[in-house]
Amino acid sequence: MDTSGDAGEGLRLSPFRGLRYVPERVGSLAAVTSPPYDVVVRPDGLHHLESADPHNIVRLILPQDGSPAARNQQAARTLDTWIAEGVLAPDPVPALYVYEQRGNGLLQRGLIGALRLSPAADRVVLPHEEVMDDVVADRADLMRATGAHLEPLLLTYVGDAADSGAAAVVERAVQRPALLTTTTEDGLRHRLWAVTDPAEQAEAAADLAPRQALIADGHHRWATYLRLQREQNSPGPWDSGLVYLVDTARYPLQVRAIHRLLRRLSPADAVAALDGRFRVRTVAGPLHRALGSLAAASEEGNAFLLAGGGAYRLVDRADPALLARTVPAGPETWRTLDATVLHATLLDRVWRLPDTAEEIAYLHDAVAAVDQAERSGGTAVLMHPVRESVVRDLARQGVTMPRKSTSFGPKPATGLVLRRLGTD
């Protein structure tokens, strides 16, 4: 993918005064972190995080109260209280932050900073998935109430082979003592460094200035940044958003699927509706073996794995006439995406399910999706991941995929560094 932006436009990354947990005021840094808000499996994962430490960041990103307005005000009060009590404290000077995740055979490094939301934002930061207005509105209400960016977006760009610019800043930083180190439950070790030298900050900024980035994770938060910026009448802190930038030429991300839980559709009804429209076969478990069958079928075309009712069923070989009638016009790469066929054909026309939270849940973990389907009597639709090259090609064409089509990772842990607006 061509990473060069328009003349005068590109990735304008600035330092900021990070708001961070004071280690002495919490049980451990690992105990106060969380996955991104949309990855937390609810309610079990939410309760687990809340009980891990009374100051876990989930109390800010997913506050619990009777109404949306009450939840947001609770988050704002909690944030103010934690700052007043010294649980969270701003760093003394603005910094770019080098962030590293290591473990389980994985190493990822990048830069966290405040990214300028330029007038040409749609040509500088490329989305590849659609967003839902209600989710953007919900995140916007939370950001307004707290006056903070509580978790960074994950953006990727393709850097140069030379050990210079932003890459050099990152690699020099990791040779110095870390600002913080912690290991989370998933076995990943997280380290953070503050780059406060103006010369190094300028070196990174100059390297990033002509580049484009792809949104790997955080489409709704990006749309929220842009919405809140449009509401302002004068320049200010809302003109930048908190991001984590990873050079995938050096540190390739993993791409995983996001699965669907059809809350009110039983496996029997799901299968009955597919008769004559798709081929349906029962495949053997356990889950990893059934997913292997899905991977093999995906090599030949659209394929889905249905789970629920104690069985796994492989769905593939759609009726070509059905696809021709139901999939809208567009680039062939987009028309043949599993997510496109799932939403345009299966959800909209075969199962006739509206894409609402009451009907469909999105889960990043296949085990959790199957477990919830078995407990609720619903149907889990397990997906095979899309190749990163396909995502980049569509983004370059300005073509968005159905929402929740991909899950890039590893995702940054939420809670290691926050941005309080107006303190930069």
C-alpha positions in Angstrom: 0.0 0.0 0.0 1.3 3.4 -0.9 1.8 5.2 2.4 2.5 8.7 1.1 -0.1 11.3 1.8 -1.0 14.4 -0.1 1.6 17.3 -0.2 1.4 19.1 3.2 -0.8 16.4 4.7 0.1 13.2 6.6 0.5 11.8 10.0 1.2 14.8 12.4 2.0 13.1 15.7 2.6 15.3 18.7 3.7 14.7 22.3 1.3 15.0 25.2 1.3 14.8 28.9 0.2 11.2 29.5 -2.1 10.5 32.5 -0.9 7.3 34.1 -1.6 5.1 37.1 0.7 5.7 40.1 2.0 2.2 40.9 2.1 2.7 44.6 -1.7 3.6 44.7 -3.0 0.4 43.0 -2.6 -3.3 43.5 -0.6 -3.8 40.3 -0.5 -2.2 36.9 -1.7 -5.5 35.4 -4.8 -5.4 37.7 -5.9 -2.0 36.5 -5.6 -2.7 32.7 -8.3 -3.9 30.4 -8.8 -5.0 26.8 -10.4 -2.3 24.6 -14.0 -1.5 25.5 -15.5 -3.4 22.6 -13.4 -6.6 23.3 -14.5 -7.0 26.9 -16.8 -10.0 27.1 -19.9 -9.0 29.0 -21.0 -9.7 31.7 -18.4 -12.2 32.8 -15.3 -10.3 31.6 -16.7 -7.0 33.0 -17.3 -8.4 36.4 -13.8 -10.1 36.4 -12.1 -6.8 35.6 -14.1 -4.8 38.2 -13.1 -7.3 40.9 -9.5 -7.3 39.9 -8.8 -3.9 41.4 -11.2 -1.1 42.5 -9.4 1.2 40.2 -9.5 -0.9 37.1 -9.8 1.2 33.9 -13.0 -0.7 32.9 -14.9 1.6 35.4 -14.1 4.5 33.1 -14.5 2.9 29.7 -17.6 0.8 30.6 -19.2 2.5 33.5 -22.3 0.8 35.0 -25.3 2.8 36.0 -29.0 3.1 35.2 -29.0 5.3 32.1 -26.4 6.3 29.5 -26.2 9.8 30.9 -25.8 8.5 34.5 -23.0 6.1 33.4 -21.1 8.9 31.7 -21.4 11.2 34.6 -20.2 8.4 36.9 -17.2 7.9 34.7 -16.4 11.6 34.9 -16.7 11.6 38.7 -14.6 8.5 39.0 -11.8 10.0 36.8 -11.8 13.3 38.8 -11.7 11.4 42.1 -8.8 9.2 41.0 -6.8 12.2 39.9 -7.6 14.1 43.2 -6.6 11.0 45.2 -3.4 10.6 43.3 -4.4 7.2 41.8 -3.8 8.8 38.3 -1.2 11.5 37.7 -0.1 13.4 34.6 3.5 13.1 33.5 5.5 16.3 34.1 6.3 17.1 30.5 4.8 16.2 27.1 6.1 13.0 25.6 5.7 10.5 22.8 5.5 7.1 24.3 7.2 4.0 22.9 5.0 0.9 23.7 6.1 -2.7 23.5 4.1 -5.9 23.8 6.1 -9.2 24.0 5.2 -12.8 24.7 3.8 -16.0 23.2 6.2 -15.7 20.3 5.1 -12.2 19.6 6.9 -8.8 19.6 5.2 -5.5 18.7 6.5 -2.0 19.2 5.2 1.4 18.2 4.6 5.1 19.2 1.7 6.5 21.2 1.0 10.2 20.6 -1.7 12.8 19.9 -2.5 12.7 16.1 -3.7 15.8 14.4 -7.1 15.5 12.9 -6.4 17.3 9.6 -9.0 18.5 7.0 -7.8 15.7 4.8 -8.2 13.1 7.6 -10.0 10.6 5.3 -7.0 10.5 3.0 -4.4 10.4 5.8 -6.0 7.8 8.1 -7.8 5.1 6.1 -10.8 3.3 7.6 -11.8 -0.1 6.2 -15.0 -0.8 8.2 -18.3 0.8 8.5 -19.4 2.2 11.9 -22.7 2.4 13.7 -24.0 5.9 14.6 -25.4 4.8 17.9 -22.0 3.5 19.0 -20.2 6.7 17.9 -22.8 8.7 19.8 -22.2 6.6 22.9 -18.4 7.0 22.8 -18.8 10.8 22.0 -21.0 11.2 25.1 -18.4 9.4 27.3 -15.5 11.5 25.9 -17.4 14.8 26.4 -18.3 13.8 30.0 -14.8 12.8 30.9 -12.9 15.3 28.8 -10.4 12.5 28.1 -9.2 9.9 25.6 -9.2 6.8 27.7 -7.7 4.3 25.2 -5.7 4.7 22.0 -6.7 3.7 18.5 -4.4 1.1 16.8 -3.1 2.4 13.5 -0.6 0.8 11.1 1.7 2.3 8.5 4.5 0.9 6.4 7.8 2.4 7.2 11.1 2.4 5.3 13.8 -0.3 5.5 16.4 2.2 6.9 16.9 2.4 10.6 16.0 6.1 10.8 13.1 8.4 11.7 10.4 7.0 13.9 11.8 3.5 13.7 15.2 4.7 15.1 13.4 6.6 17.9 11.5 3.4 18.9 14.6 1.2 18.8 16.7 3.6 20.8 14.1 4.0 23.4 13.8 0.3 24.1 17.6 0.3 25.1 16.8 2.6 28.0 15.2 1.7 31.3 11.4 1.4 30.9 8.9 3.8 32.5 6.7 0.9 33.4 6.7 -2.9 33.0 3.8 -5.3 33.7 2.6 -8.7 32.5 -1.1 -9.2 31.9 -3.2 -12.4 32.3 -2.7 -13.3 28.7 1.0 -13.7 29.2 2.0 -10.6 27.3 4.6 -8.3 28.9 4.0 -4.6 28.4 6.7 -1.9 28.6 6.4 1.8 28.1 9.0 4.5 27.6 8.6 8.3 27.5 10.4 10.1 24.7 10.8 13.7 26.0 13.8 14.9 24.0 12.5 17.5 21.5 15.1 16.4 18.9 13.8 12.8 19.0 10.2 14.0 18.9 11.0 16.1 15.8 12.8 13.1 14.2 9.8 10.9 14.6 7.4 13.6 13.5 9.4 14.4 10.3 9.4 10.7 9.3 5.7 10.3 9.8 4.6 13.6 8.2 4.3 12.3 4.6 2.7 8.9 5.5 -0.8 7.4 5.6 -2.1 5.0 8.2 -4.7 2.2 8.2 -7.1 1.9 11.1 -6.4 -1.5 12.5 -8.6 -1.2 15.6 -10.9 1.7 16.7 -13.1 2.8 13.8 -15.8 4.0 16.2 -13.3 6.0 18.3 -11.8 7.5 15.2 -15.3 8.6 14.0 -15.9 9.9 17.5 -12.7 12.0 17.3 -13.9 13.6 14.1 -17.4 14.2 15.3 -16.2 16.0 18.5 -13.7 18.1 16.5 -16.5 19.3 14.2 -18.4 20.5 17.3 -15.7 22.9 18.3 -15.7 26.6 17.4 -12.0 27.2 17.8 -8.7 25.3 17.8 -8.0 23.3 20.9 -7.3 19.8 22.3 -10.1 18.2 20.4 -8.1 18.7 17.2 -6.0 15.7 18.1 -6.8 12.1 19.0 -4.9 9.5 21.1 -3.4 6.8 18.8 -0.9 4.0 18.8 1.1 3.8 15.6 2.8 0.5 14.5 5.1 0.1 11.6 4.0 -3.2 10.1 7.0 -3.5 7.9 8.9 -4.2 11.1 6.2 -5.5 13.3 3.4 -7.2 11.3 0.1 -7.4 13.1 -2.0 -10.5 13.4 -5.5 -10.5 11.7 -8.2 -12.5 13.4 -11.9 -12.9 12.7 -14.8 -11.4 14.7 -17.6 -13.8 15.3 -21.4 -13.2 15.6 -23.8 -14.5 18.2 -27.4 -14.6 16.9 -29.1 -14.2 20.2 -32.7 -15.2 19.2 -32.1 -17.6 16.3 -31.9 -21.2 17.3 -29.5 -23.5 15.4 -32.4 -25.6 14.1 -34.2 -22.5 12.6 -30.9 -21.2 11.2 -30.2 -24.5 9.4 -33.8 -24.9 8.2 -33.6 -21.4 6.5 -30.5 -22.4 4.6 -32.1 -25.4 2.8 -31.6 -25.1 -0.9 -29.5 -21.9 -0.5 -26.2 -23.1 1.0 -24.6 -26.5 1.5 -24.8 -27.4 5.2 -22.7 -30.3 6.7 -22.2 -31.4 10.3 -18.5 -31.4 11.2 -16.7 -33.0 14.0 -15.5 -31.1 17.1 -13.8 -30.1 19.3 -13.8 -26.4 18.4 -10.2 -26.3 17.0 -10.9 -29.2 14.7 -14.2 -27.6 13.5 -12.3 -24.4 12.8 -9.8 -26.4 10.8 -12.7 -27.5 8.6 -13.8 -23.9 8.2 -10.3 -22.9 7.2 -10.1 -25.6 4.5 -13.6 -24.7 3.1 -12.6 -21.0 3.0 -9.9 -21.7 0.5 -12.6 -22.5 -2.0 -15.1 -19.7 -1.3 -17.4 -18.2 1.3 -17.7 -20.5 4.3 -19.1 -20.1 7.8 -19.2 -22.4 10.9 -22.4 -22.5 12.9 -22.2 -23.5 16.5 -25.0 -24.2 19.0 -27.2 -27.0 20.2 -24.1 -29.2 20.8 -23.1 -29.4 17.2 -20.9 -27.7 14.6 -22.2 -27.2 11.0 -20.2 -26.0 8.1 -22.0 -23.7 5.7 -20.6 -23.1 2.2 -21.3 -23.3 -1.6 -24.0 -20.6 -1.7 -26.5 -20.7 -4.6 -24.9 -18.3 -7.2 -28.3 -17.0 -8.2 -28.9 -16.1 -4.5 -25.7 -14.2 -4.3 -26.4 -12.4 -7.5 -29.7 -11.2 -6.2 -28.6 -10.2 -2.7 -25.1 -8.9 -2.8 -24.9 -5.2 -3.9 -22.7 -4.0 -6.7 -19.1 -3.2 -5.8 -15.6 -4.3 -6.4 -15.3 -8.1 -6.8 -13.0 -8.3 -3.8 -15.6 -6.7 -1.6 -18.6 -8.7 -3.1 -16.9 -12.0 -2.2 -15.9 -11.1 1.3 -17.4 -13.5 3.9 -18.6 -10.5 5.9 -20.4 -9.0 2.9 -22.1 -12.3 2.1 -23.0 -12.8 5.8 -24.6 -9.4 6.1 -26.1 -8.9 2.7 -27.3 -12.5 2.1 -27.6 -14.4 5.3 -28.6 -11.8 7.9 -30.6 -9.5 5.7 -32.3 -11.9 3.3 -32.2 -15.5 4.6 -32.4 -15.1 8.3 -34.0 -11.6 8.2 -32.3 -10.3 11.3 -31.8 -6.6 12.0 -28.2 -5.6 12.9 -29.1 -4.5 16.4 -27.6 -5.3 19.8 -30.8 -7.1 20.8 -30.3 -9.6 17.9 -26.6 -9.8 17.2 -23.5 -9.7 19.4 -20.0 -9.4 18.1 -17.3 -11.4 19.9 -13.6 -11.6 19.3 -13.2 -15.0 21.0 -14.5 -18.1 19.3 -14.7 -20.0 22.6 -16.8 -17.3 24.2 -19.1 -17.2 21.1 -19.7 -20.9 21.3 -20.2 -20.9 25.1 -22.8 -18.1 24.9 -24.6 -19.8 22.1 -24.9 -23.0 24.1 -26.1 -21.1 27.2 -28.6 -18.9 25.4 -29.9 -21.3 22.8 -28.8 -19.0 20.1 -26.5 -19.6 17.2 -22.8 -18.6 16.9 -21.6 -17.8 13.4 -17.8 -18.3 13.4 -15.8 -16.6 10.7 -12.4 -17.2 9.0 -10.0 -14.2 9.1 -9.5 -11.9 6.1 -6.0 -11.5 4.8 -4.4 -8.1 5.7 -3.5 -7.5 2.0 -7.2 -7.6 1.1 -8.0 -5.1 3.9 -5.3 -2.7 2.7 -6.3 -3.0 -0.9 -9.9 -2.1 -0.2 -8.9 0.7 2.1 -6.7 2.2 -0.6 -9.7 2.1 -3.0 -11.9 3.9 -0.4 -14.1 0.8 0.0 -15.3 0.0 3.5 -16.0 -3.5 4.7 -19.1 -4.4 6.9 -18.5 -3.4 10.5 -16.6 -5.9 12.7 -15.1 -7.7 9.7 -11.6 -7.9 11.1 -9.7 -7.9 14.4 -6.1 -6.8 14.2 -3.8 -7.5 17.1 -2.4 -7.6 19.5 -4.4 -4.7 20.7 -2.9 -2.2 23.1 -3.8 -2.7 26.8 -6.2 0.0 28.0 -5.0 1.8 31.1 -1.3 2.2 30.5 -1.5 5.8 29.3 -4.5 8.1 29.0 -4.9 11.6 27.6 -6.7 14.3 29.6 -7.8 17.0 27.2 -6.4 20.4 27.9 -3.3 19.2 29.8 -1.0 18.8 26.8 
